[in-house]
Amino acid sequence: MKKSKTRLRKISTYPKKWATPHLLVGGLIVFLVLGTFAGSYFLTPYPPSSMDIGSRLLPPGGNHPFGTDQYGRDVLSRVMVGSRSSIVVGIIAVGIGIAIGVPAGSLAAFSGRLMDSSVMRIIDALYGFPPVITAVIITSLLGPGLVNSMIAIGLFNIPIFARLTRGNFLSIKERQFVEAAKASGRSDLSIIARHILPNISSPIAVQASTQFALAILAEAALSYLGLGIQPPHPSWGLMLKQAQSFMGLSPWPAIFPGLAIVVTVLGFNLAGDGLRDLLDPRLTRLS
C-alpha cells in the first residue's frame, strides 16, 4: 500500500508538459506578434504612409521610438502595419496547403496502389521544384501582389502536407480500432473523418506552425525582390529593400523590420517545437 502511494505522489509532482520553455517562449512571442497585428488597425502612432521630409532618417527616440525612414515615415507604424501582410500570407498559404494537401494525402493512403501511385507522383513533381524559384516564377507570370504571393507560397505547402498526411495515415489505418470500425460497417468517409484524421491532427498542427514561419520568410523574400506587396503599402521585406540604400546614413529603418522577421519566425518555430513535445506521445518522459 505504501508503494502505491509513493508512486501516485511521484506522478502528481511530475511537471506538466505544457510548461516546456519552447512552448512558453514561443507562445509568448506569437501572442505579441498577433497583438501587433491586431493593434496595427487602430493603435499605430502615425499613418504608415504619412511623410515628413523634415524628419528624415531620425534615430529612435522621442516621438518616433523606432526612428524614421528616408521619407520621414514612422518606422514603428510601418513595422506594425507590415505585420498584416506577413500574418495574412501565413494564414492563407498554410490554409491552402492543409485544404488541398491533407485530402490528397488521405486519398492516396486510403485508396489502392494505382491511385496512391498516381497522386503521389503528382505530389512528388510539385515537391521537386525549389520553393523560392517556384514562387518567383508564379508571381512573375501572374504579376506581383499580395494575392499572388499567397497562391505561390500556398502551392509549395501542398506536397508537404500531402506527404505528411499520407505517412501518418498509413501508420494509423492498420490499427485495431480502424479494423474494428470497418468490421462494424462504417463507411470509408466515416472512418477517415472520425477515426483517422483526429489521430493525425497533432503532426499536422506542428507542421502548420513550422510552415507558417517559412511562409513569413517567403513573403519577405518576395517583397524584397519586388514580387510581393507593392508600395506604398508596407511589408517587412519591402522595408528592408527600401532601407538598404541608406544603411550608411541610418541603419534603423532596416534593423527593425529585420528584427521583426527574425523574432516572428523564431516564435512560430519555438511554438511548433513546444507543440511537438506536448502532442507527440513518443516524446513523453517516463516518471
RODO-2510 file (C-alpha; in nm, 4 decimals, decimal comma):
residues 287
     n   res          X          Y          Z
     1     m     0,0000     0,0000     0,0000
     2     k     0,2868     0,2332     0,0802
     3     k     0,4462     0,1641    -0,2564
     4     s     0,1317     0,2607    -0,4448
     5     k     0,1011     0,5870    -0,2512
     6     t     0,4622     0,6709    -0,3270
     7     r     0,4022     0,6017    -0,6944
     8     l     0,0980     0,8278    -0,7015
     9     r     0,2900     1,1034    -0,5283
    10     k     0,5680     1,0837    -0,7866
    11     i     0,3211     1,1097    -1,0704
    12     s     0,1364     1,4032    -0,9152
    13     t     0,4570     1,6020    -0,8682
    14     y     0,5760     1,5441    -1,2274
    15     p     0,5882     1,8820    -1,4070
    16     k     0,3150     1,9427    -1,6588
    17     k     0,4258     1,9102    -2,0193
    18     w     0,2659     2,2342    -2,1273
    19     a     0,5218     2,4189    -1,9147
    20     t     0,8078     2,3460    -2,1565
    21     p     1,0287     2,6515    -2,2240
    22     h     0,9856     2,6217    -2,6014
    23     l     0,6084     2,6393    -2,5833
    24     l     0,6029     2,9170    -2,3236
    25     v     0,8549     3,1410    -2,5014
    26     g     0,7184     3,0635    -2,8489
    27     g     0,3612     3,1143    -2,7349
    28     l     0,4506     3,4496    -2,5787
    29     i     0,6200     3,5692    -2,8980
    30     v     0,3282     3,4517    -3,1138
    31     f     0,0872     3,6295    -2,8782
    32     l     0,2858     3,9537    -2,9093
    33     v     0,3024     3,9233    -3,2891
    34     l    -0,0712     3,8639    -3,3137
    35     g    -0,1276     4,1529    -3,0729
    36     t     0,0818     4,3758    -3,3005
    37     f    -0,1195     4,2545    -3,5988
    38     a    -0,4473     4,3402    -3,4254
    39     g    -0,3156     4,6723    -3,2931
    40     s    -0,1980     4,7787    -3,6387
    41     y    -0,5593     4,8554    -3,7297
    42     f    -0,6141     5,1193    -3,4595
    43     l    -0,3017     5,1751    -3,2443
    44     t    -0,0313     5,2958    -3,4860
    45     p     0,1318     5,6220    -3,3691
    46     y     0,1174     5,7700    -3,7221
    47     p    -0,0402     5,6808    -4,0553
    48     p     0,2081     5,4364    -4,2125
    49     s     0,2371     5,6336    -4,5379
    50     s     0,2466     5,9809    -4,3820
    51     m     0,5657     6,1617    -4,4944
    52     d     0,7572     6,4338    -4,3125
    53     i     1,0645     6,5307    -4,5136
    54     g     1,1907     6,7474    -4,2282
    55     s     1,2121     6,4373    -4,0070
    56     r     1,4029     6,2094    -4,2440
    57     l     1,6227     5,9290    -4,1046
    58     l     1,5793     6,0227    -3,7395
    59     p     1,7266     5,7780    -3,4842
    60     p     1,4964     5,6043    -3,2338
    61     g     1,3647     5,8265    -2,9594
    62     g     1,1169     6,0995    -2,8820
    63     n     0,8042     6,0838    -3,0938
    64     h     0,9479     5,8060    -3,3096
    65     p     1,0522     5,5071    -3,0928
    66     f     1,1891     5,3188    -3,3981
    67     g     1,3063     5,6295    -3,5835
    68     t     1,2012     5,7383    -3,9325
    69     d     1,2883     5,6286    -4,2848
    70     q     1,4183     5,8190    -4,5858
    71     y     1,0774     5,9806    -4,6423
    72     g     1,0227     6,0749    -4,2786
    73     r     0,7702     5,7971    -4,2238
    74     d     0,7450     5,6468    -3,8764
    75     v     0,9212     5,3088    -3,8749
    76     l     0,7239     5,1729    -3,5771
    77     s     0,3934     5,2378    -3,7555
    78     r     0,5205     5,0750    -4,0730
    79     v     0,6543     4,7707    -3,8872
    80     m     0,3169     4,7275    -3,7160
    81     v     0,1201     4,7594    -4,0406
    82     g     0,3739     4,5386    -4,2194
    83     s     0,2753     4,2540    -3,9876
    84     r    -0,0590     4,2367    -4,1688
    85     s     0,0841     4,1044    -4,4931
    86     s     0,3049     3,8514    -4,3119
    87     i     0,0240     3,7135    -4,0939
    88     v    -0,2342     3,7081    -4,3745
    89     v     0,0059     3,5361    -4,6148
    90     g     0,0946     3,2814    -4,3454
    91     i    -0,2697     3,2010    -4,2702
    92     i    -0,3800     3,1721    -4,6328
    93     a    -0,0701     2,9876    -4,7553
    94     v    -0,0859     2,7294    -4,4766
    95     g    -0,4629     2,7064    -4,5240
    96     i    -0,4141     2,6240    -4,8935
    97     g    -0,1595     2,3557    -4,8044
    98     i    -0,3901     2,1936    -4,5489
    99     a    -0,7091     2,2268    -4,7551
   100     i    -0,5570     2,0529    -5,0582
   101     g    -0,2649     1,8544    -4,9176
   102     v    -0,4492     1,6721    -4,6371
   103     p    -0,7325     1,5387    -4,8602
   104     a    -0,4769     1,4438    -5,1291
   105     g    -0,2615     1,2545    -4,8793
   106     s    -0,5664     1,0846    -4,7296
   107     l    -0,6911     0,9798    -5,0729
   108     a    -0,3519     0,8389    -5,1659
   109     a    -0,3184     0,6422    -4,8416
   110     f    -0,6726     0,5048    -4,8271
   111     s    -0,7100     0,4122    -5,1940
   112     g    -0,5476     0,1282    -5,3811
   113     r    -0,1963     0,1201    -5,5177
   114     l    -0,2862     0,2738    -5,8529
   115     m    -0,4487     0,5814    -5,7007
   116     d    -0,1746     0,6071    -5,4368
   117     s     0,0959     0,5954    -5,7014
   118     s    -0,0808     0,8457    -5,9279
   119     v    -0,1468     1,1033    -5,6566
   120     m     0,1994     1,0764    -5,5033
   121     r     0,3744     1,1131    -5,8397
   122     i     0,1933     1,4453    -5,8844
   123     i     0,2864     1,5455    -5,5296
   124     d     0,6493     1,4450    -5,5857
   125     a     0,6583     1,6525    -5,9045
   126     l     0,5389     1,9586    -5,7120
   127     y     0,7840     1,8853    -5,4323
   128     g     1,0749     1,8631    -5,6751
   129     f     1,0687     2,2326    -5,7644
   130     p     1,2710     2,4658    -5,5369
   131     p     1,0110     2,6655    -5,3395
   132     v     1,1613     3,0130    -5,3776
   133     i     1,2210     2,9701    -5,7512
   134     t     0,8677     2,8353    -5,7925
   135     a     0,7236     3,1341    -5,6062
   136     v     0,9305     3,3748    -5,8159
   137     i     0,8125     3,2092    -6,1396
   138     i     0,4458     3,2128    -6,0356
   139     t     0,4492     3,5747    -5,9189
   140     s     0,6376     3,6738    -6,2323
   141     l     0,3721     3,5101    -6,4510
   142     l     0,0687     3,6215    -6,2532
   143     g     0,2117     3,9586    -6,1544
   144     p     0,3349     4,0958    -5,8206
   145     g     0,0942     4,1423    -5,5343
   146     l    -0,0262     4,0009    -5,2045
   147     v    -0,2826     3,7598    -5,3528
   148     n    -0,0392     3,6053    -5,5982
   149     s     0,2196     3,5704    -5,3208
   150     m    -0,0309     3,3749    -5,1133
   151     i    -0,1074     3,1451    -5,4067
   152     a     0,2603     3,0873    -5,4835
   153     i     0,3558     3,0081    -5,1243
   154     g     0,0409     2,8002    -5,0717
   155     l     0,1223     2,5762    -5,3700
   156     f     0,4556     2,4889    -5,2105
   157     n     0,2762     2,3818    -4,8907
   158     i     0,0517     2,1310    -5,0675
   159     p     0,3086     1,8499    -5,1182
   160     i     0,4454     1,8956    -4,7650
   161     f     0,1078     1,8376    -4,6002
   162     a     0,0164     1,5646    -4,8500
   163     r     0,3314     1,3624    -4,7766
   164     l     0,2943     1,4145    -4,4005
   165     t    -0,0713     1,3100    -4,4073
   166     r    -0,0047     1,0018    -4,6189
   167     g     0,2802     0,8806    -4,3978
   168     n     0,0826     0,9154    -4,0746
   169     f    -0,2335     0,7834    -4,2418
   170     l    -0,0594     0,4612    -4,3423
   171     s     0,0658     0,4078    -3,9879
   172     i    -0,2852     0,4512    -3,8438
   173     k    -0,5044     0,2684    -4,0966
   174     e    -0,3844    -0,0778    -3,9922
   175     r    -0,4540    -0,0223    -3,6212
   176     q    -0,7090    -0,2425    -3,4490
   177     f    -0,9613     0,0350    -3,3831
   178     v    -0,9714     0,1116    -3,7577
   179     e    -1,0204    -0,2570    -3,8391
   180     a    -1,2979    -0,2685    -3,5796
   181     a    -1,4677     0,0301    -3,7407
   182     k    -1,4512    -0,1429    -4,0800
   183     a    -1,5970    -0,4604    -3,9320
   184     s    -1,8843    -0,2652    -3,7797
   185     g    -1,9872    -0,1479    -4,1273
   186     r    -1,8804     0,2146    -4,1143
   187     s    -1,8222     0,3863    -4,4472
   188     d    -1,4729     0,4829    -4,5614
   189     l    -1,5519     0,8523    -4,5247
   190     s    -1,6775     0,7995    -4,1701
   191     i    -1,3648     0,6031    -4,0757
   192     i    -1,1387     0,8735    -4,2167
   193     a    -1,3282     1,1602    -4,0516
   194     r    -1,3955     1,0017    -3,7121
   195     h    -1,1052     0,7662    -3,6526
   196     i    -0,8018     0,8526    -3,8649
   197     l    -0,7879     1,2303    -3,9120
   198     p    -0,8286     1,3068    -3,5379
   199     n    -0,5318     1,0790    -3,4689
   200     i    -0,3050     1,2533    -3,7209
   201     s    -0,4102     1,6091    -3,6359
   202     s    -0,1188     1,6586    -3,3947
   203     p     0,1648     1,6280    -3,6504
   204     i    -0,0388     1,8396    -3,8930
   205     a    -0,0715     2,1150    -3,6306
   206     v     0,3014     2,1042    -3,5577
   207     q     0,3855     2,1185    -3,9285
   208     a     0,1429     2,4079    -3,9752
   209     s     0,3325     2,6202    -3,7224
   210     t     0,6615     2,5458    -3,8986
   211     q     0,5181     2,6229    -4,2424
   212     f     0,3699     2,9444    -4,1062
   213     a     0,7207     3,0628    -4,0181
   214     l     0,8504     2,9609    -4,3606
   215     a     0,5606     3,1422    -4,5286
   216     i     0,6569     3,4634    -4,3483
   217     l     1,0154     3,4244    -4,4711
   218     a     0,8974     3,3547    -4,8256
   219     e     0,6681     3,6590    -4,8242
   220     a     0,9528     3,8794    -4,7026
   221     a     1,1792     3,7411    -4,9766
   222     l     0,9220     3,8028    -5,2498
   223     s     0,8575     4,1564    -5,1246
   224     y     1,2312     4,2213    -5,1122
   225     l     1,2574     4,1105    -5,4757
   226     g     0,9682     4,3379    -5,5721
   227     l     0,7283     4,0493    -5,6384
   228     g     0,5213     4,0713    -5,3205
   229     i     0,3186     4,3547    -5,1781
   230     q     0,3750     4,6803    -5,3647
   231     p     0,4445     5,0381    -5,2422
   232     p     0,3139     5,2381    -5,0697
   233     h     0,1795     4,9515    -4,8585
   234     p     0,4420     4,8467    -4,6009
   235     s     0,5862     4,4984    -4,5802
   236     w     0,8856     4,3842    -4,3781
   237     g     1,0708     4,2585    -4,6854
   238     l     0,9878     4,5709    -4,8852
   239     m     1,1064     4,7906    -4,5963
   240     l     1,4406     4,6088    -4,5987
   241     k     1,4777     4,6667    -4,9714
   242     q     1,3930     5,0371    -4,9469
   243     a     1,6270     5,0905    -4,6500
   244     q     1,9373     4,9206    -4,7896
   245     s     2,0496     5,2278    -4,9848
   246     f     2,0521     5,4377    -4,6666
   247     m     2,2298     5,1968    -4,4323
   248     g     2,5319     5,4280    -4,4097
   249     l     2,3161     5,7226    -4,3011
   250     s     2,0757     5,5394    -4,0705
   251     p     2,0527     5,1618    -4,0194
   252     w     1,7344     5,1739    -3,8109
   253     p     1,4813     5,1509    -4,0968
   254     a     1,6428     4,8166    -4,1878
   255     i     1,7177     4,6872    -3,8371
   256     f     1,3637     4,6936    -3,7009
   257     p     1,1814     4,5142    -3,9871
   258     g     1,4684     4,2638    -3,9936
   259     l     1,4250     4,2030    -3,6213
   260     a     1,0500     4,1671    -3,6732
   261     i     1,1096     3,8892    -3,9260
   262     v     1,3661     3,7120    -3,7044
   263     v     1,1566     3,7302    -3,3869
   264     t     0,8343     3,6222    -3,5604
   265     v     0,9957     3,3237    -3,7326
   266     l     1,1695     3,2254    -3,4083
   267     g     0,8417     3,2468    -3,2163
   268     f     0,6496     3,0203    -3,4532
   269     n     0,9367     2,7709    -3,4687
   270     l     0,9603     2,7559    -3,0888
   271     a     0,5831     2,7194    -3,0650
   272     g     0,6000     2,4326    -3,3146
   273     d     0,8700     2,2581    -3,1112
   274     g     0,6630     2,3049    -2,7987
   275     l     0,3514     2,1661    -2,9654
   276     r     0,5507     1,8647    -3,0824
   277     d     0,6716     1,7985    -2,7277
   278     l     0,3180     1,8418    -2,5957
   279     l     0,1263     1,6392    -2,8534
   280     d     0,3669     1,3609    -2,9505
   281     p     0,3175     1,0713    -2,7050
   282     r     0,6508     0,9163    -2,8116
   283     l     0,8292     1,2110    -2,6511
   284     t     0,6571     1,1696    -2,3163
   285     r     0,9099     1,1194    -2,0392
   286     l     0,8571     0,8305    -1,8054
   287     s     0,8431     0,9221    -1,4398
***
